Amino acid sequence: MSQYYQQHLFFCTNDRGSDAPRPSCNQCGSVVLREYAKSRVKALGLSGQGKARVNTSGCLDRCEQGPVCVVYPEGVWYTYIDEEDVDEIIDSHIINGKVVERLRIKPING
């Protein structure tokens, strides 16, 4: 059975507020950059059934490494700071299947 989507990009958009003891991704612009990613994936014709889907996520609990997104089914975690980083994730990982090592959050066990 094939998957409805080949890949999911989950962008944490959690916001704890400015007085919280831990950072949160929304304070780092994740909502705006998630919208950018969604628009770009759609503009490139990469979205829809059998392709990629950009989703909003609540807290992914990697706040100190944020903002974060994770690409499934590969389970690759990324941090990013601007549109250029998001472009690189889309161009390299989603289009070409190559992990962006400079943005990758290293696995806990590796």
C-alpha positions as CSV (number, residue, x, y, z in Angstrom):
1,M,0.0,0.0,0.0
2,S,1.4,3.4,-0.9
3,Q,1.5,6.4,1.4
4,Y,-0.9,9.3,0.8
5,Y,2.1,11.6,1.1
6,Q,5.7,10.7,0.3
7,Q,7.0,13.1,3.0
8,H,5.8,15.3,5.8
9,L,7.6,18.4,7.0
10,F,6.5,19.2,10.5
11,F,7.4,22.7,11.7
12,C,7.1,23.4,15.4
13,T,5.1,26.6,15.9
14,N,4.8,26.4,19.7
15,D,4.8,29.7,21.6
16,R,5.4,29.6,25.4
17,G,5.5,33.4,25.7
18,S,8.3,35.8,26.2
19,D,8.6,35.2,30.0
20,A,8.9,31.4,29.7
21,P,12.0,29.8,31.2
22,R,12.6,27.8,28.0
23,P,12.7,29.1,24.4
24,S,10.0,28.2,21.9
25,C,10.1,28.0,18.2
26,N,7.5,30.6,17.4
27,Q,9.7,33.2,19.2
28,C,12.3,32.4,16.5
29,G,9.9,33.1,13.6
30,S,8.8,29.5,12.9
31,V,5.2,30.4,12.0
32,V,6.4,32.8,9.2
33,L,9.0,30.3,8.0
34,R,6.5,27.5,8.0
35,E,4.2,29.5,5.8
36,Y,7.1,30.3,3.5
37,A,7.9,26.6,3.2
38,K,4.3,25.7,2.5
39,S,4.1,28.3,-0.2
40,R,7.4,27.3,-1.8
41,V,6.6,23.6,-1.8
42,K,3.3,24.4,-3.5
43,A,4.8,26.8,-6.0
44,L,7.4,24.1,-7.0
45,G,4.6,21.6,-7.6
46,L,5.8,19.4,-4.8
47,S,2.6,19.3,-2.7
48,G,-0.4,17.1,-2.8
49,Q,-1.2,13.4,-2.9
50,G,1.9,11.3,-3.5
51,K,4.1,14.3,-2.8
52,A,5.1,16.4,0.2
53,R,3.0,18.0,2.9
54,V,4.1,20.9,5.1
55,N,2.3,20.7,8.5
56,T,2.2,22.8,11.7
57,S,3.2,21.0,14.8
58,G,2.9,21.8,18.5
59,C,6.0,21.4,20.7
60,L,8.5,18.8,19.5
61,D,10.5,19.2,22.7
62,R,13.8,20.2,21.1
63,C,13.3,23.8,22.1
64,E,16.9,24.7,22.8
65,Q,17.8,23.7,19.3
66,G,15.0,25.6,17.7
67,P,13.4,26.6,15.6
68,V,13.0,23.0,14.5
69,C,11.3,20.9,11.8
70,V,11.4,17.2,11.2
71,V,11.0,15.4,7.9
72,Y,9.2,12.1,7.8
73,P,9.4,9.2,7.0
74,E,13.2,9.7,7.2
75,G,13.0,11.2,10.7
76,V,15.6,13.9,10.0
77,W,15.5,16.9,12.3
78,Y,16.6,20.3,11.2
79,T,17.1,23.7,12.7
80,Y,16.9,26.8,10.5
81,I,17.0,30.6,10.9
82,D,15.8,32.1,7.6
83,E,14.3,31.5,4.2
84,E,17.6,30.5,2.7
85,D,17.8,27.6,5.2
86,V,14.3,26.5,4.4
87,D,15.1,26.7,0.7
88,E,18.1,24.5,1.2
89,I,16.1,21.9,3.1
90,I,13.5,21.8,0.3
91,D,16.0,21.8,-2.5
92,S,18.4,19.3,-1.1
93,H,16.2,17.0,1.1
94,I,12.8,17.1,-0.5
95,I,13.8,17.5,-4.2
96,N,17.1,15.6,-4.2
97,G,16.9,13.3,-1.3
98,K,20.1,14.5,0.3
99,V,20.2,15.5,4.0
100,V,21.4,19.0,4.7
101,E,24.1,18.1,7.3
102,R,24.9,21.7,8.3
103,L,21.3,22.2,9.5
104,R,20.7,18.7,10.8
105,I,20.2,18.2,14.5
106,K,22.2,15.2,15.3
107,P,20.3,12.1,16.5
108,I,20.4,11.5,20.2
109,N,22.0,8.1,19.7
110,G,24.3,9.1,17.0
